[in-house]
Amino acid sequence: MMEKIGITLDVPSVEYNKTITVTVKDSEPQILEGYWVNKEGEKIRLHPYSEDLTFRFKVHKETIGKEVTFEIYDADYGVLGDDRLFKRTYVIKYEHNKISIPLTGKLFKKGGNNILKLYVVFELEGKKYDFPKDKNDYMKIHVVEFVPKVMKAQNPSWEKASRCQDIWFSRNIAQKPYYSDIITNIVTMDWLKHFERIYPTLKRIKAKMWETKASINLFCQRLREMIQNKDVVLPQILGIGNSFGSFSNRQIRVNNEGVKTTLLDRYNINELSYMSSIGDPLDDLYGTLGNFILRITPSGIIYYMGNDTYRINYKKIAVYFIDSFDFQDNKFDLFAPSSYISQPLGYWDVSNNIVSKNPFSSGYYIDNKSYQNYQEDYNKGGDFILISDCEVINVDFTFDIKRSFTGYFSKI
């Protein structure tokens, strides 16, 4: 015979004027046990990402029909006492019970430590019962899991940033430079151009940067790498040309640092970094990228001119951007300890969906370390490379190069 389960709640909000029906089974005058569970009913200590709060408890049969007060507390382990996050009174109707409460930011109004440890206090006929009994079974919730929800609630919504966060949380642990799979279908150049503060950097890289000495020298190196990777074939007939360069984000290569990247990015010839400043507004660009890199990659035709000499003709230049979506900090340096300060990511008021850089604002302080702590506890959270599509510029730029007997190229 299947055991009857009570207190299965579908509460649309956590406001106190809602009526909730509680059920229990059989009989007796005290609460016997209680513990947190996931949606499958399994006992847990870590809150599953994006699930509601669910607590199971068992009572003696004599409690059926009696009122019980249910409270959720965050264990502060400090002199100020624990914060009560939720309180509700129910009528017991069954012996085995399950209470489910929507996990929203409204539960967390206190701020402070951004890792919460939740336990339950029942009050029945003047007597209180704390569960779980073992403090190691208190449910741990990292406030960082609310960050994407706050991002989505902004006006305008931080769509790209929240999507990147959801991907990061969904993946198994992967930490820079050992990334999880590359993401190429979220950010675009058109989206980037909505943010005027990037215009000066974009203008600089599009101002014929591909014609600079540094760009040409790097192209000579890239050409040798293309040959080694069989991504180009040198022409051998005088005056006959072969094409080079690809703007594909679907094909994967490995760069010189041993990190996977796309074919578009593998043979880039120059870059400019965009560095955010303290005065930058809090918006989707801030949440998605922060600092990032604009790059250029050429495509065109290479002609054999005889005597190990080749003519390079750029026909198109791809302009795109790349970023590492990670939460890693600098390694500790004994001689520069200040460099080890974890990168601050703002103050997140998850109760009111407000994010601020102001240290005097309400909310939880979040930094890179907050995400590292999540990775340590859950073995989840996958850093990844984020690459945009490209803007293609039509050009006609030609220069000659010579190949040495060692296989290296140089401009002549």
Contacts in CASP RR format, 6 or more apart in sequence:
PFRMAT RR
TARGET T0000
AUTHOR 0000-0000-0000
METHOD contacts of the structure
MODEL  1
MMEKIGITLDVPSVEYNKTITVTVKDSEPQILEGYWVNKEGEKIRLHPYS
EDLTFRFKVHKETIGKEVTFEIYDADYGVLGDDRLFKRTYVIKYEHNKIS
IPLTGKLFKKGGNNILKLYVVFELEGKKYDFPKDKNDYMKIHVVEFVPKV
MKAQNPSWEKASRCQDIWFSRNIAQKPYYSDIITNIVTMDWLKHFERIYP
TLKRIKAKMWETKASINLFCQRLREMIQNKDVVLPQILGIGNSFGSFSNR
QIRVNNEGVKTTLLDRYNINELSYMSSIGDPLDDLYGTLGNFILRITPSG
IIYYMGNDTYRINYKKIAVYFIDSFDFQDNKFDLFAPSSYISQPLGYWDV
SNNIVSKNPFSSGYYIDNKSYQNYQEDYNKGGDFILISDCEVINVDFTFD
IKRSFTGYFSKI
3 25 0 8 1.000
3 96 0 8 1.000
4 25 0 8 1.000
4 94 0 8 1.000
4 96 0 8 1.000
5 25 0 8 1.000
5 94 0 8 1.000
5 96 0 8 1.000
5 97 0 8 1.000
5 98 0 8 1.000
6 22 0 8 1.000
6 23 0 8 1.000
6 24 0 8 1.000
6 25 0 8 1.000
6 93 0 8 1.000
6 94 0 8 1.000
6 96 0 8 1.000
6 97 0 8 1.000
6 98 0 8 1.000
7 22 0 8 1.000
7 23 0 8 1.000
7 24 0 8 1.000
7 90 0 8 1.000
7 94 0 8 1.000
7 97 0 8 1.000
7 98 0 8 1.000
7 99 0 8 1.000
8 23 0 8 1.000
8 98 0 8 1.000
8 100 0 8 1.000
9 20 0 8 1.000
9 21 0 8 1.000
9 22 0 8 1.000
9 99 0 8 1.000
9 100 0 8 1.000
9 101 0 8 1.000
10 100 0 8 1.000
11 18 0 8 1.000
11 20 0 8 1.000
11 100 0 8 1.000
11 101 0 8 1.000
11 102 0 8 1.000
12 18 0 8 1.000
12 102 0 8 1.000
13 102 0 8 1.000
13 104 0 8 1.000
13 106 0 8 1.000
14 86 0 8 1.000
14 101 0 8 1.000
14 102 0 8 1.000
14 104 0 8 1.000
14 106 0 8 1.000
14 107 0 8 1.000
15 106 0 8 1.000
16 87 0 8 1.000
16 88 0 8 1.000
20 88 0 8 1.000
20 90 0 8 1.000
21 90 0 8 1.000
21 91 0 8 1.000
22 68 0 8 1.000
22 90 0 8 1.000
22 91 0 8 1.000
22 92 0 8 1.000
22 93 0 8 1.000
22 97 0 8 1.000
22 99 0 8 1.000
23 92 0 8 1.000
23 93 0 8 1.000
23 94 0 8 1.000
23 97 0 8 1.000
24 59 0 8 1.000
24 63 0 8 1.000
24 64 0 8 1.000
24 65 0 8 1.000
24 92 0 8 1.000
24 93 0 8 1.000
24 94 0 8 1.000
24 95 0 8 1.000
24 96 0 8 1.000
24 97 0 8 1.000
25 64 0 8 1.000
25 93 0 8 1.000
25 94 0 8 1.000
25 95 0 8 1.000
25 96 0 8 1.000
26 61 0 8 1.000
26 64 0 8 1.000
26 94 0 8 1.000
26 95 0 8 1.000
27 60 0 8 1.000
27 61 0 8 1.000
27 62 0 8 1.000
27 63 0 8 1.000
27 64 0 8 1.000
27 95 0 8 1.000
28 59 0 8 1.000
28 60 0 8 1.000
28 61 0 8 1.000
28 62 0 8 1.000
28 63 0 8 1.000
28 95 0 8 1.000
29 60 0 8 1.000
29 62 0 8 1.000
29 63 0 8 1.000
29 125 0 8 1.000
30 59 0 8 1.000
30 60 0 8 1.000
30 63 0 8 1.000
30 124 0 8 1.000
30 127 0 8 1.000
30 129 0 8 1.000
31 57 0 8 1.000
31 58 0 8 1.000
31 59 0 8 1.000
31 60 0 8 1.000
31 63 0 8 1.000
31 68 0 8 1.000
31 122 0 8 1.000
31 124 0 8 1.000
31 129 0 8 1.000
31 131 0 8 1.000
32 57 0 8 1.000
32 58 0 8 1.000
32 59 0 8 1.000
32 60 0 8 1.000
33 57 0 8 1.000
33 58 0 8 1.000
33 131 0 8 1.000
33 133 0 8 1.000
34 55 0 8 1.000
34 56 0 8 1.000
34 57 0 8 1.000
34 58 0 8 1.000
34 120 0 8 1.000
34 131 0 8 1.000
34 132 0 8 1.000
35 43 0 8 1.000
35 55 0 8 1.000
35 56 0 8 1.000
35 57 0 8 1.000
35 131 0 8 1.000
35 132 0 8 1.000
35 137 0 8 1.000
36 43 0 8 1.000
36 44 0 8 1.000
36 45 0 8 1.000
36 47 0 8 1.000
36 53 0 8 1.000
36 54 0 8 1.000
36 55 0 8 1.000
36 56 0 8 1.000
36 118 0 8 1.000
36 132 0 8 1.000
36 137 0 8 1.000
36 139 0 8 1.000
37 43 0 8 1.000
37 44 0 8 1.000
37 54 0 8 1.000
37 55 0 8 1.000
37 56 0 8 1.000
37 98 0 8 1.000
38 44 0 8 1.000
38 48 0 8 1.000
38 51 0 8 1.000
38 54 0 8 1.000
39 48 0 8 1.000
39 51 0 8 1.000
39 52 0 8 1.000
39 54 0 8 1.000
41 54 0 8 1.000
41 56 0 8 1.000
43 137 0 8 1.000
44 139 0 8 1.000
45 136 0 8 1.000
45 137 0 8 1.000
45 138 0 8 1.000
45 139 0 8 1.000
45 140 0 8 1.000
46 139 0 8 1.000
46 140 0 8 1.000
46 377 0 8 1.000
46 378 0 8 1.000
47 53 0 8 1.000
47 103 0 8 1.000
47 139 0 8 1.000
47 140 0 8 1.000
47 141 0 8 1.000
47 142 0 8 1.000
47 145 0 8 1.000
49 145 0 8 1.000
49 169 0 8 1.000
49 170 0 8 1.000
49 378 0 8 1.000
49 380 0 8 1.000
50 145 0 8 1.000
50 169 0 8 1.000
51 103 0 8 1.000
52 100 0 8 1.000
52 101 0 8 1.000
52 102 0 8 1.000
52 103 0 8 1.000
53 72 0 8 1.000
53 100 0 8 1.000
53 101 0 8 1.000
53 102 0 8 1.000
53 103 0 8 1.000
53 107 0 8 1.000
53 118 0 8 1.000
53 139 0 8 1.000
54 98 0 8 1.000
54 99 0 8 1.000
54 100 0 8 1.000
54 101 0 8 1.000
55 70 0 8 1.000
55 98 0 8 1.000
55 99 0 8 1.000
55 120 0 8 1.000
55 131 0 8 1.000
56 96 0 8 1.000
56 97 0 8 1.000
56 98 0 8 1.000
56 99 0 8 1.000
57 97 0 8 1.000
57 99 0 8 1.000
57 120 0 8 1.000
57 122 0 8 1.000
57 131 0 8 1.000
58 95 0 8 1.000
58 96 0 8 1.000
58 97 0 8 1.000
59 68 0 8 1.000
59 92 0 8 1.000
59 95 0 8 1.000
59 97 0 8 1.000
60 95 0 8 1.000
61 95 0 8 1.000
63 92 0 8 1.000
63 124 0 8 1.000
64 92 0 8 1.000
64 93 0 8 1.000
64 94 0 8 1.000
64 95 0 8 1.000
65 91 0 8 1.000
65 92 0 8 1.000
65 93 0 8 1.000
66 91 0 8 1.000
66 92 0 8 1.000
66 124 0 8 1.000
66 125 0 8 1.000
67 89 0 8 1.000
67 90 0 8 1.000
67 91 0 8 1.000
67 92 0 8 1.000
67 124 0 8 1.000
68 89 0 8 1.000
68 90 0 8 1.000
68 91 0 8 1.000
68 92 0 8 1.000
68 122 0 8 1.000
68 123 0 8 1.000
68 124 0 8 1.000
69 87 0 8 1.000
69 88 0 8 1.000
69 89 0 8 1.000
69 122 0 8 1.000
69 123 0 8 1.000
69 124 0 8 1.000
70 86 0 8 1.000
70 87 0 8 1.000
70 88 0 8 1.000
70 89 0 8 1.000
70 90 0 8 1.000
70 99 0 8 1.000
70 120 0 8 1.000
70 122 0 8 1.000
71 84 0 8 1.000
71 86 0 8 1.000
71 87 0 8 1.000
71 120 0 8 1.000
71 121 0 8 1.000
71 122 0 8 1.000
71 123 0 8 1.000
72 84 0 8 1.000
72 85 0 8 1.000
72 86 0 8 1.000
72 87 0 8 1.000
72 101 0 8 1.000
72 107 0 8 1.000
72 118 0 8 1.000
72 119 0 8 1.000
72 120 0 8 1.000
73 82 0 8 1.000
73 83 0 8 1.000
73 84 0 8 1.000
73 85 0 8 1.000
73 118 0 8 1.000
73 119 0 8 1.000
73 120 0 8 1.000
73 121 0 8 1.000
74 82 0 8 1.000
74 83 0 8 1.000
74 85 0 8 1.000
74 110 0 8 1.000
74 116 0 8 1.000
74 117 0 8 1.000
74 118 0 8 1.000
75 82 0 8 1.000
75 117 0 8 1.000
75 118 0 8 1.000
75 119 0 8 1.000
75 135 0 8 1.000
75 138 0 8 1.000
76 82 0 8 1.000
76 83 0 8 1.000
76 113 0 8 1.000
83 110 0 8 1.000
85 107 0 8 1.000
85 108 0 8 1.000
85 109 0 8 1.000
85 110 0 8 1.000
85 118 0 8 1.000
86 101 0 8 1.000
86 107 0 8 1.000
90 99 0 8 1.000
101 107 0 8 1.000
103 141 0 8 1.000
105 146 0 8 1.000
105 149 0 8 1.000
105 350 0 8 1.000
105 351 0 8 1.000
106 351 0 8 1.000
107 351 0 8 1.000
108 116 0 8 1.000
108 143 0 8 1.000
108 146 0 8 1.000
108 350 0 8 1.000
108 351 0 8 1.000
108 364 0 8 1.000
109 351 0 8 1.000
111 362 0 8 1.000
111 363 0 8 1.000
111 364 0 8 1.000
112 363 0 8 1.000
112 364 0 8 1.000
112 365 0 8 1.000
113 364 0 8 1.000
114 142 0 8 1.000
114 143 0 8 1.000
114 144 0 8 1.000
114 364 0 8 1.000
114 365 0 8 1.000
114 366 0 8 1.000
114 370 0 8 1.000
115 140 0 8 1.000
115 141 0 8 1.000
115 142 0 8 1.000
115 143 0 8 1.000
115 373 0 8 1.000
116 140 0 8 1.000
116 141 0 8 1.000
116 142 0 8 1.000
116 143 0 8 1.000
117 135 0 8 1.000
117 138 0 8 1.000
117 139 0 8 1.000
117 140 0 8 1.000
117 141 0 8 1.000
118 138 0 8 1.000
118 139 0 8 1.000
118 140 0 8 1.000
118 141 0 8 1.000
119 130 0 8 1.000
119 131 0 8 1.000
119 132 0 8 1.000
119 135 0 8 1.000
119 138 0 8 1.000
119 139 0 8 1.000
120 130 0 8 1.000
120 131 0 8 1.000
120 132 0 8 1.000
121 128 0 8 1.000
121 129 0 8 1.000
121 130 0 8 1.000
122 128 0 8 1.000
122 129 0 8 1.000
122 131 0 8 1.000
123 129 0 8 1.000
132 138 0 8 1.000
140 377 0 8 1.000
142 370 0 8 1.000
142 373 0 8 1.000
142 374 0 8 1.000
142 377 0 8 1.000
143 348 0 8 1.000
143 350 0 8 1.000
143 364 0 8 1.000
143 366 0 8 1.000
143 370 0 8 1.000
144 366 0 8 1.000
144 370 0 8 1.000
144 371 0 8 1.000
144 374 0 8 1.000
145 169 0 8 1.000
145 374 0 8 1.000
146 348 0 8 1.000
146 350 0 8 1.000
147 165 0 8 1.000
147 348 0 8 1.000
147 366 0 8 1.000
148 161 0 8 1.000
148 162 0 8 1.000
148 165 0 8 1.000
148 166 0 8 1.000
148 169 0 8 1.000
149 162 0 8 1.000
149 350 0 8 1.000
149 353 0 8 1.000
150 348 0 8 1.000
150 349 0 8 1.000
150 350 0 8 1.000
150 353 0 8 1.000
150 354 0 8 1.000
150 355 0 8 1.000
151 157 0 8 1.000
151 158 0 8 1.000
151 161 0 8 1.000
151 162 0 8 1.000
151 165 0 8 1.000
151 284 0 8 1.000
151 287 0 8 1.000
151 355 0 8 1.000
152 158 0 8 1.000
152 159 0 8 1.000
152 162 0 8 1.000
153 353 0 8 1.000
154 282 0 8 1.000
154 283 0 8 1.000
154 284 0 8 1.000
154 353 0 8 1.000
154 355 0 8 1.000
156 283 0 8 1.000
156 284 0 8 1.000
157 284 0 8 1.000
158 283 0 8 1.000
158 284 0 8 1.000
158 287 0 8 1.000
158 288 0 8 1.000
159 284 0 8 1.000
160 186 0 8 1.000
160 187 0 8 1.000
160 191 0 8 1.000
160 284 0 8 1.000
160 288 0 8 1.000
161 284 0 8 1.000
161 286 0 8 1.000
161 287 0 8 1.000
161 288 0 8 1.000
163 186 0 8 1.000
164 183 0 8 1.000
164 186 0 8 1.000
164 288 0 8 1.000
164 325 0 8 1.000
164 386 0 8 1.000
167 183 0 8 1.000
167 384 0 8 1.000
168 325 0 8 1.000
168 371 0 8 1.000
168 381 0 8 1.000
168 382 0 8 1.000
168 383 0 8 1.000
168 384 0 8 1.000
169 380 0 8 1.000
169 381 0 8 1.000
170 380 0 8 1.000
170 381 0 8 1.000
171 180 0 8 1.000
171 380 0 8 1.000
171 381 0 8 1.000
171 382 0 8 1.000
171 384 0 8 1.000
172 180 0 8 1.000
172 379 0 8 1.000
172 380 0 8 1.000
172 381 0 8 1.000
172 382 0 8 1.000
173 375 0 8 1.000
173 378 0 8 1.000
173 379 0 8 1.000
173 380 0 8 1.000
173 381 0 8 1.000
173 382 0 8 1.000
174 180 0 8 1.000
174 381 0 8 1.000
174 382 0 8 1.000
174 383 0 8 1.000
174 384 0 8 1.000
175 326 0 8 1.000
175 328 0 8 1.000
175 375 0 8 1.000
175 382 0 8 1.000
175 383 0 8 1.000
176 324 0 8 1.000
176 326 0 8 1.000
176 328 0 8 1.000
176 383 0 8 1.000
177 257 0 8 1.000
177 258 0 8 1.000
177 259 0 8 1.000
179 259 0 8 1.000
179 260 0 8 1.000
179 324 0 8 1.000
179 326 0 8 1.000
179 382 0 8 1.000
179 383 0 8 1.000
179 384 0 8 1.000
179 385 0 8 1.000
180 382 0 8 1.000
180 383 0 8 1.000
180 384 0 8 1.000
181 384 0 8 1.000
182 252 0 8 1.000
182 260 0 8 1.000
182 261 0 8 1.000
182 262 0 8 1.000
182 384 0 8 1.000
182 385 0 8 1.000
182 386 0 8 1.000
182 387 0 8 1.000
183 325 0 8 1.000
183 384 0 8 1.000
183 385 0 8 1.000
183 386 0 8 1.000
183 387 0 8 1.000
184 249 0 8 1.000
184 250 0 8 1.000
184 262 0 8 1.000
184 387 0 8 1.000
184 388 0 8 1.000
184 389 0 8 1.000
186 386 0 8 1.000
187 288 0 8 1.000
187 289 0 8 1.000
187 321 0 8 1.000
187 386 0 8 1.000
187 388 0 8 1.000
188 388 0 8 1.000
188 389 0 8 1.000
189 319 0 8 1.000
189 320 0 8 1.000
189 321 0 8 1.000
189 388 0 8 1.000
189 389 0 8 1.000
189 390 0 8 1.000
189 391 0 8 1.000
192 198 0 8 1.000
192 202 0 8 1.000
192 285 0 8 1.000
192 321 0 8 1.000
192 388 0 8 1.000
193 202 0 8 1.000
195 283 0 8 1.000
195 285 0 8 1.000
197 280 0 8 1.000
197 285 0 8 1.000
198 274 0 8 1.000
198 285 0 8 1.000
201 272 0 8 1.000
201 273 0 8 1.000
201 274 0 8 1.000
201 294 0 8 1.000
202 294 0 8 1.000
202 319 0 8 1.000
204 272 0 8 1.000
205 270 0 8 1.000
205 271 0 8 1.000
205 272 0 8 1.000
205 294 0 8 1.000
205 295 0 8 1.000
205 296 0 8 1.000
205 319 0 8 1.000
206 319 0 8 1.000
206 393 0 8 1.000
208 397 0 8 1.000
209 215 0 8 1.000
209 270 0 8 1.000
209 272 0 8 1.000
209 296 0 8 1.000
210 269 0 8 1.000
210 270 0 8 1.000
210 296 0 8 1.000
210 298 0 8 1.000
210 314 0 8 1.000
210 317 0 8 1.000
210 395 0 8 1.000
210 397 0 8 1.000
211 397 0 8 1.000
212 270 0 8 1.000
213 411 0 8 1.000
214 270 0 8 1.000
215 269 0 8 1.000
215 270 0 8 1.000
215 296 0 8 1.000
216 269 0 8 1.000
216 399 0 8 1.000
216 411 0 8 1.000
217 410 0 8 1.000
217 411 0 8 1.000
218 269 0 8 1.000
218 270 0 8 1.000
219 269 0 8 1.000
219 298 0 8 1.000
219 312 0 8 1.000
220 401 0 8 1.000
220 408 0 8 1.000
220 409 0 8 1.000
220 410 0 8 1.000
220 411 0 8 1.000
221 409 0 8 1.000
222 267 0 8 1.000
222 268 0 8 1.000
222 269 0 8 1.000
223 232 0 8 1.000
223 244 0 8 1.000
223 302 0 8 1.000
223 312 0 8 1.000
223 401 0 8 1.000
223 409 0 8 1.000
224 407 0 8 1.000
224 408 0 8 1.000
224 409 0 8 1.000
225 256 0 8 1.000
225 266 0 8 1.000
225 267 0 8 1.000
226 232 0 8 1.000
226 244 0 8 1.000
226 245 0 8 1.000
226 267 0 8 1.000
227 233 0 8 1.000
227 234 0 8 1.000
229 253 0 8 1.000
229 266 0 8 1.000
231 244 0 8 1.000
231 245 0 8 1.000
231 246 0 8 1.000
231 253 0 8 1.000
231 263 0 8 1.000
231 266 0 8 1.000
231 267 0 8 1.000
232 242 0 8 1.000
232 244 0 8 1.000
232 245 0 8 1.000
232 302 0 8 1.000
233 242 0 8 1.000
234 242 0 8 1.000
234 302 0 8 1.000
234 304 0 8 1.000
234 310 0 8 1.000
235 241 0 8 1.000
235 242 0 8 1.000
235 302 0 8 1.000
235 303 0 8 1.000
235 304 0 8 1.000
235 310 0 8 1.000
236 304 0 8 1.000
237 304 0 8 1.000
238 304 0 8 1.000
238 305 0 8 1.000
238 306 0 8 1.000
239 303 0 8 1.000
239 304 0 8 1.000
239 305 0 8 1.000
240 303 0 8 1.000
240 304 0 8 1.000
241 301 0 8 1.000
241 302 0 8 1.000
241 303 0 8 1.000
241 304 0 8 1.000
242 301 0 8 1.000
242 302 0 8 1.000
243 299 0 8 1.000
243 300 0 8 1.000
243 301 0 8 1.000
243 302 0 8 1.000
244 299 0 8 1.000
244 300 0 8 1.000
244 301 0 8 1.000
244 302 0 8 1.000
245 267 0 8 1.000
245 297 0 8 1.000
245 298 0 8 1.000
245 299 0 8 1.000
245 300 0 8 1.000
246 263 0 8 1.000
246 264 0 8 1.000
246 299 0 8 1.000
247 263 0 8 1.000
247 264 0 8 1.000
247 297 0 8 1.000
247 299 0 8 1.000
247 316 0 8 1.000
247 318 0 8 1.000
247 390 0 8 1.000
247 392 0 8 1.000
248 262 0 8 1.000
248 263 0 8 1.000
248 264 0 8 1.000
249 262 0 8 1.000
249 263 0 8 1.000
249 264 0 8 1.000
249 387 0 8 1.000
249 389 0 8 1.000
250 262 0 8 1.000
250 263 0 8 1.000
251 262 0 8 1.000
251 263 0 8 1.000
252 260 0 8 1.000
252 261 0 8 1.000
252 262 0 8 1.000
252 263 0 8 1.000
253 260 0 8 1.000
253 261 0 8 1.000
253 262 0 8 1.000
253 263 0 8 1.000
253 266 0 8 1.000
254 260 0 8 1.000
254 261 0 8 1.000
255 261 0 8 1.000
255 265 0 8 1.000
255 266 0 8 1.000
259 385 0 8 1.000
260 385 0 8 1.000
261 322 0 8 1.000
261 385 0 8 1.000
261 387 0 8 1.000
262 387 0 8 1.000
264 297 0 8 1.000
264 318 0 8 1.000
264 320 0 8 1.000
264 387 0 8 1.000
264 390 0 8 1.000
265 295 0 8 1.000
265 297 0 8 1.000
265 320 0 8 1.000
265 322 0 8 1.000
265 387 0 8 1.000
267 297 0 8 1.000
268 295 0 8 1.000
268 296 0 8 1.000
268 297 0 8 1.000
269 296 0 8 1.000
269 297 0 8 1.000
269 298 0 8 1.000
270 295 0 8 1.000
270 296 0 8 1.000
271 293 0 8 1.000
271 294 0 8 1.000
271 295 0 8 1.000
271 296 0 8 1.000
272 293 0 8 1.000
272 294 0 8 1.000
273 291 0 8 1.000
273 292 0 8 1.000
273 293 0 8 1.000
273 294 0 8 1.000
274 289 0 8 1.000
274 290 0 8 1.000
274 291 0 8 1.000
274 292 0 8 1.000
274 293 0 8 1.000
274 294 0 8 1.000
274 321 0 8 1.000
275 291 0 8 1.000
276 286 0 8 1.000
276 290 0 8 1.000
276 291 0 8 1.000
278 357 0 8 1.000
280 286 0 8 1.000
280 290 0 8 1.000
282 355 0 8 1.000
282 356 0 8 1.000
282 357 0 8 1.000
288 323 0 8 1.000
288 386 0 8 1.000
289 321 0 8 1.000
289 323 0 8 1.000
289 386 0 8 1.000
290 323 0 8 1.000
291 323 0 8 1.000
292 321 0 8 1.000
292 322 0 8 1.000
292 323 0 8 1.000
293 321 0 8 1.000
293 322 0 8 1.000
293 323 0 8 1.000
294 319 0 8 1.000
294 320 0 8 1.000
294 321 0 8 1.000
295 319 0 8 1.000
295 320 0 8 1.000
295 321 0 8 1.000
295 322 0 8 1.000
296 317 0 8 1.000
296 318 0 8 1.000
296 319 0 8 1.000
297 317 0 8 1.000
297 318 0 8 1.000
297 320 0 8 1.000
297 390 0 8 1.000
298 314 0 8 1.000
298 316 0 8 1.000
298 317 0 8 1.000
298 318 0 8 1.000
299 314 0 8 1.000
299 315 0 8 1.000
299 316 0 8 1.000
299 317 0 8 1.000
299 318 0 8 1.000
300 312 0 8 1.000
300 313 0 8 1.000
300 314 0 8 1.000
300 315 0 8 1.000
300 316 0 8 1.000
301 313 0 8 1.000
301 315 0 8 1.000
302 310 0 8 1.000
302 311 0 8 1.000
302 312 0 8 1.000
302 313 0 8 1.000
303 310 0 8 1.000
303 311 0 8 1.000
303 313 0 8 1.000
304 310 0 8 1.000
305 311 0 8 1.000
305 400 0 8 1.000
308 402 0 8 1.000
308 403 0 8 1.000
308 404 0 8 1.000
309 400 0 8 1.000
309 401 0 8 1.000
309 402 0 8 1.000
309 403 0 8 1.000
309 412 0 8 1.000
310 400 0 8 1.000
310 401 0 8 1.000
310 402 0 8 1.000
310 403 0 8 1.000
310 409 0 8 1.000
311 398 0 8 1.000
311 399 0 8 1.000
311 400 0 8 1.000
312 398 0 8 1.000
312 399 0 8 1.000
312 400 0 8 1.000
312 401 0 8 1.000
313 396 0 8 1.000
313 397 0 8 1.000
313 398 0 8 1.000
314 395 0 8 1.000
314 396 0 8 1.000
314 397 0 8 1.000
314 398 0 8 1.000
315 394 0 8 1.000
315 395 0 8 1.000
315 396 0 8 1.000
316 392 0 8 1.000
316 393 0 8 1.000
316 394 0 8 1.000
316 395 0 8 1.000
317 392 0 8 1.000
317 393 0 8 1.000
317 395 0 8 1.000
318 390 0 8 1.000
318 391 0 8 1.000
318 392 0 8 1.000
318 393 0 8 1.000
319 390 0 8 1.000
319 391 0 8 1.000
319 392 0 8 1.000
319 393 0 8 1.000
320 387 0 8 1.000
320 388 0 8 1.000
320 389 0 8 1.000
320 390 0 8 1.000
320 391 0 8 1.000
321 387 0 8 1.000
321 388 0 8 1.000
322 385 0 8 1.000
322 386 0 8 1.000
322 387 0 8 1.000
322 388 0 8 1.000
323 385 0 8 1.000
323 386 0 8 1.000
324 383 0 8 1.000
324 384 0 8 1.000
324 385 0 8 1.000
324 386 0 8 1.000
325 383 0 8 1.000
325 384 0 8 1.000
325 385 0 8 1.000
325 386 0 8 1.000
326 383 0 8 1.000
326 384 0 8 1.000
327 343 0 8 1.000
327 368 0 8 1.000
327 370 0 8 1.000
327 371 0 8 1.000
327 372 0 8 1.000
327 383 0 8 1.000
328 368 0 8 1.000
328 372 0 8 1.000
328 383 0 8 1.000
329 340 0 8 1.000
329 341 0 8 1.000
329 342 0 8 1.000
329 343 0 8 1.000
329 368 0 8 1.000
329 369 0 8 1.000
329 372 0 8 1.000
330 339 0 8 1.000
330 340 0 8 1.000
331 340 0 8 1.000
332 340 0 8 1.000
333 339 0 8 1.000
333 340 0 8 1.000
342 367 0 8 1.000
342 368 0 8 1.000
342 369 0 8 1.000
342 372 0 8 1.000
343 367 0 8 1.000
343 368 0 8 1.000
344 365 0 8 1.000
344 366 0 8 1.000
344 367 0 8 1.000
345 366 0 8 1.000
345 367 0 8 1.000
345 368 0 8 1.000
345 370 0 8 1.000
346 355 0 8 1.000
346 356 0 8 1.000
346 357 0 8 1.000
346 365 0 8 1.000
346 366 0 8 1.000
346 367 0 8 1.000
347 355 0 8 1.000
347 356 0 8 1.000
347 357 0 8 1.000
347 358 0 8 1.000
347 359 0 8 1.000
347 361 0 8 1.000
347 362 0 8 1.000
347 363 0 8 1.000
347 364 0 8 1.000
347 365 0 8 1.000
347 366 0 8 1.000
348 354 0 8 1.000
348 355 0 8 1.000
348 363 0 8 1.000
348 364 0 8 1.000
348 366 0 8 1.000
349 355 0 8 1.000
349 356 0 8 1.000
349 361 0 8 1.000
349 362 0 8 1.000
349 363 0 8 1.000
349 364 0 8 1.000
350 363 0 8 1.000
350 364 0 8 1.000
351 363 0 8 1.000
352 362 0 8 1.000
354 361 0 8 1.000
354 362 0 8 1.000
354 363 0 8 1.000
359 365 0 8 1.000
371 381 0 8 1.000
374 380 0 8 1.000
374 381 0 8 1.000
375 381 0 8 1.000
375 382 0 8 1.000
399 411 0 8 1.000
400 411 0 8 1.000
400 412 0 8 1.000
401 409 0 8 1.000
401 410 0 8 1.000
401 411 0 8 1.000
401 412 0 8 1.000
402 409 0 8 1.000
402 410 0 8 1.000
402 412 0 8 1.000
403 409 0 8 1.000
404 410 0 8 1.000
END
